[in-house]
Amino acid sequence: MERQVALNLVKSQLTEHRYLHTLGVMETAISLAEKYGADPKKAEIAAIFHDYAKFRPKDEMKEIITTQGMPKDLLLFNSELWHAPVGAYLVEKEAGVTDSEVLDAIRYHTSGRTCMTLLEKVIYLADYIEPGRHFPGVEEVREIAKEHLDKALGKAVQNTILFLMKKNQTIYPETFYTYNDLIQKLED
């Protein structure tokens, strides 16, 4: 799919602020893909569509999770997680994207997972460090990302867990598994 076609499809689904975020994620993902050896075109498409379902009604997302065989435990955690797996489903159904690597990068960009692929890591990290993001710890992760993808990703996941803990929010177990998987691989 051509960039402009994808952007046009996404723009109608997002607020202006979220669309600008998406453009930042796209540029960051392409840059990370080129640096670390992922497919830049797949990174571009996954980044463009990563927040496709972000503003869908919660009832619609809940119904898709329930009827499409997605992990039911998603419903026990913050609804901010839902747009990623629901987005992967909707991007395939509505936009016609069928590349499983791209869909998985969209699916896991909020929770992560063990044994993340290179493309999944690129999209997760690009979403975290795109230039429009401004929060404590993001600059450190941007600096680490210049030298080491997995270390930057580990720090981003750690920061996310700590942020959620400080807000007394529940944390999806797969995010803990992601962190543990990254740390264990970095120690090897």
C-alpha positions as MATLAB code, in Angstrom:
seq = 'MERQVALNLVKSQLTEHRYLHTLGVMETAISLAEKYGADPKKAEIAAIFHDYAKFRPKDEMKEIITTQGMPKDLLLFNSELWHAPVGAYLVEKEAGVTDSEVLDAIRYHTSGRTCMTLLEKVIYLADYIEPGRHFPGVEEVREIAKEHLDKALGKAVQNTILFLMKKNQTIYPETFYTYNDLIQKLED';
ca = [
       0.000    0.000    0.000;
       1.283    3.438   -0.877;
       2.086    5.848    1.940;
      -0.450    8.513    0.962;
      -3.270    5.995    0.577;
      -2.509    4.606    4.047;
      -2.250    8.073    5.572;
      -5.588    9.076    4.051;
      -7.261    5.986    5.520;
      -5.780    6.663    8.941;
      -6.416   10.407    9.003;
     -10.177    9.888    8.961;
      -9.877    7.688   12.079;
      -7.746   10.021   14.218;
      -7.789   13.421   15.869;
      -5.383   15.992   14.424;
      -3.092   15.579   17.452;
      -3.020   11.788   17.064;
      -2.446   12.097   13.319;
       0.622   14.286   13.961;
       1.805   11.666   16.474;
       1.340    9.011   13.774;
       3.497   10.989   11.345;
       6.215   11.175   14.010;
       5.978    7.443   14.668;
       6.189    6.770   10.927;
       9.388    8.797   10.465;
      10.933    7.343   13.632;
      10.013    3.786   12.639;
      11.554    4.175    9.185;
      14.730    5.552   10.750;
      14.945    2.739   13.333;
      14.211    0.125   10.661;
      17.014    1.445    8.475;
      19.412    1.574   11.416;
      18.668   -1.890   12.805;
      17.890   -3.853    9.638;
      14.099   -4.143    9.632;
      12.106   -3.651    6.453;
      11.511    0.137    6.189;
       8.353   -0.279    4.081;
       6.784   -2.662    6.594;
       7.819   -0.304    9.396;
       6.196    2.583    7.547;
       2.873    0.780    7.078;
       2.773   -0.613   10.636;
       3.567    2.823   12.052;
       0.908    4.533    9.963;
      -1.752    2.079   11.117;
      -0.583    1.512   14.715;
      -3.310    3.722   16.252;
      -6.006    2.981   13.669;
      -8.512    1.835   16.333;
      -7.468    4.302   19.053;
     -10.747    6.228   18.979;
     -13.165    3.402   18.311;
     -15.958    3.127   20.881;
     -15.072    0.880   23.825;
     -18.183   -1.220   23.229;
     -17.084   -1.917   19.655;
     -13.574   -2.871   20.793;
     -14.956   -5.088   23.571;
     -17.212   -6.854   21.059;
     -14.296   -7.468   18.665;
     -12.109   -8.827   21.467;
     -14.910  -11.165   22.516;
     -16.015  -12.368   19.090;
     -12.619  -12.622   17.371;
     -10.948  -14.977   19.820;
      -8.577  -12.414   21.288;
      -7.283  -13.011   24.818;
     -10.265  -12.393   27.108;
      -7.984  -11.197   29.894;
      -7.513   -7.981   27.897;
     -10.948   -6.971   29.172;
      -9.680   -7.108   32.763;
      -7.077   -4.426   32.114;
      -7.018   -0.791   31.032;
      -8.900   -0.203   27.804;
      -5.858    1.700   26.465;
      -4.468   -1.751   25.602;
      -7.423   -2.699   23.435;
      -6.751   -0.503   20.420;
      -3.637   -2.485   19.472;
      -5.113   -5.973   18.954;
      -8.417   -4.524   17.755;
      -6.483   -2.251   15.403;
      -4.624   -5.192   13.875;
      -7.966   -6.904   13.232;
      -9.578   -3.775   11.744;
      -6.560   -2.862    9.611;
      -6.813   -6.275    7.996;
     -10.614   -6.133    7.570;
     -11.041   -2.475    6.604;
      -7.731   -1.474    5.017;
      -6.872   -4.830    3.466;
      -3.409   -5.153    5.035;
      -2.638   -8.871    5.203;
       1.084   -8.961    6.031;
       1.248  -10.869    9.330;
       4.472   -9.124   10.387;
       2.860   -5.713    9.979;
      -0.311   -6.832   11.757;
       1.680   -8.294   14.658;
       3.666   -5.064   15.005;
       0.351   -3.223   15.347;
      -1.095   -5.923   17.648;
       1.767   -5.772   20.177;
       2.707   -2.089   20.159;
       1.059   -1.446   23.549;
       1.766   -4.616   25.503;
       4.837   -6.042   23.851;
       5.336   -9.813   24.050;
       8.078  -12.329   24.610;
      10.306  -12.998   21.627;
       9.314   -9.800   19.831;
      10.326   -9.620   16.200;
      12.603   -6.861   14.977;
       9.660   -5.065   13.357;
       7.586   -5.311   16.549;
      10.452   -3.783   18.528;
      10.828   -0.969   16.001;
       7.130   -0.037   16.168;
       6.907   -0.263   19.965;
       9.981    1.914   20.357;
       9.037    4.380   17.604;
       5.677    4.919   19.306;
       7.491    5.587   22.574;
      10.244    7.937   21.335;
       8.732    9.823   18.389;
       9.698   13.532   18.498;
       6.281   14.725   19.691;
       6.538   12.746   22.933;
       7.520   14.742   26.009;
       7.553   12.958   29.357;
      10.127   12.000   31.990;
      12.567    9.393   30.712;
      11.886    9.706   26.990;
      15.140   11.563   26.249;
      17.169    8.823   27.929;
      15.432    6.171   25.817;
      16.020    8.242   22.655;
      19.735    8.369   23.463;
      19.941    4.629   24.141;
      18.051    3.944   20.874;
      20.896    5.568   18.941;
      23.189    2.721   20.035;
      21.144   -0.320   21.085;
      17.597   -1.275   20.144;
      17.001   -3.911   22.839;
      18.422   -1.784   25.656;
      16.237    1.126   24.582;
      13.206   -1.134   24.374;
      13.934   -2.602   27.813;
      14.176    0.882   29.303;
      10.938    1.956   27.582;
       9.066   -1.076   28.959;
      10.570   -0.510   32.407;
       9.506    3.152   32.330;
       6.004    2.160   31.265;
       5.680   -0.347   34.112;
       6.945    2.176   36.664;
       4.598    4.863   35.305;
       1.593    2.560   35.630;
       2.652    1.506   39.125;
       2.946    5.138   40.252;
      -0.599    5.716   38.984;
      -1.848    2.596   40.826;
      -2.967    1.070   37.540;
      -3.008   -2.600   36.730;
      -0.348   -3.884   34.359;
      -1.092   -6.421   31.662;
       0.952   -9.579   32.417;
       2.385   -9.746   28.877;
       4.132   -6.428   29.557;
       5.953   -7.992   32.522;
       6.840  -10.992   30.364;
       8.170   -8.638   27.705;
      10.374   -6.879   30.233;
      11.691  -10.157   31.670;
      12.367  -11.553   28.198;
      14.333   -8.453   27.159;
      16.366   -8.340   30.381;
      17.219  -12.032   30.190;
      18.380  -11.681   26.580;
      20.485   -8.643   27.447;
      22.185  -10.589   30.254;
      23.081  -13.521   27.969;
];
